[in-house]
Amino acid sequence: MGIIKDRFKAKADIVGNDIKNLLKEHGNKKIGEVTLSQIYQGMRGMTGLVSETSLLDSKEGIRFRGYSIPELQQKLPKAQDGSEPLPEGLFYLMLVGELPTEDDVHHVTSVLQRRSHVPTHVFNTIDAMPISSHPMTQFVTGVMALQTESLFAKKYAAGLNKKDYWEAVFDDAMDLIARLPRIAAYIYRRKYKFAEHIQPNGLLDWAGNFAHMLGYEDESFKELMRLYMTIHADHEGGNVSAHTTHLVGSALSDPYLSFAAGMNGLAGPLHGLANQEVIKWIFELREELKTDLPSKEQIAEYVKKTLSEGKVVPGYGHAVLRKTDPRFTAQMEFGKKHMPDDPLVQTVWNIYETVPPILQSLGKIKNPWPNVDAHSGALLVHYGLVEYEFYTVLFAVSRALGVLASLCWDRALSFPLERPKSVTTELVKGWIEGKDEIWGE
């Protein structure tokens, strides 16, 4: 491997073994208010953030300002002749903390329409990339190219009073949300549709216009985009994309830089890329079994094979939820309404009935239930959006609503630079030996 790489690997093996032994013997010991295992294992369960926009309940799922997804589907304004909530209404709710009226939502839509112009240099920057680049790589690059338009960056450089930070961040957030569908659709059409681009329709709502620019005019697909953009918008503050946006924003990086950082986190297989992994896994299942509609028995055998190879069943399990994700349920209800006979959608439902009992039988998994990623891809494939590498970009456009609303609140409440304390394993060993002074800064 090379001298330095070999030495690094040897040292890492030693330290890794030390950590394993430390956690086995002392994992439940508390350092301040948290346990040693929490410090080493992803800070699970540590309360260290405030996020005003949403709260994740382990039993009830996500609540936006106290409202569950079924309540939002009932109470938020809808498009004319539509039955799914308009994501503009959810954005208003997260920002203001109150349910919007139809006039409020129409106002948000009109503001986003007026702010949606994307400068030519952004498209030129995307076009300079290899067409083989992953859609999320192109998306984040487009956001970074758009950073030239940041009002916060310009005003801060000119001298901006702290009490006015929120206003410039708010304007940047609105501009960014308005422009993201255009950038995302441009990438989709560039990569998959021979660069045959579709101009925006200023008469449509935010999600409806996104569907139009992607090239899908079916009214039920527009409804799917409204639902998709609503249910993926936020998941409290501790997930990777939300936390990263908040963290980078705490350094007073402008919303473009902060959002781009968060989306690099969303692109990870353990976060937003999971929706891509789910549909890929189902395609592989159907190909190996040589059927478009495998039986539950066939699914069970394939699941056991997947697990025996040391792999996970993508779309199942969640760090916090201890029941079926309400976002999965909302999508399942959409499928039953719009495409009940679709074999791929039926396969998702059969997997839902098959996988949890198998995972429960292992005795090690706290949450064997599906999360939001387990269903979304099948709905998209039904309408012809089969390019699953693009699915995380859809997630990213939606997640902008939550993380940018939160960023506005961060600056309005003057939250400080986030700077947790870190220690070394050698210092942990010293603490275990009773050398308490090592925890001082």
Disulfide bonds with the S-S distance in Angstrom:
none
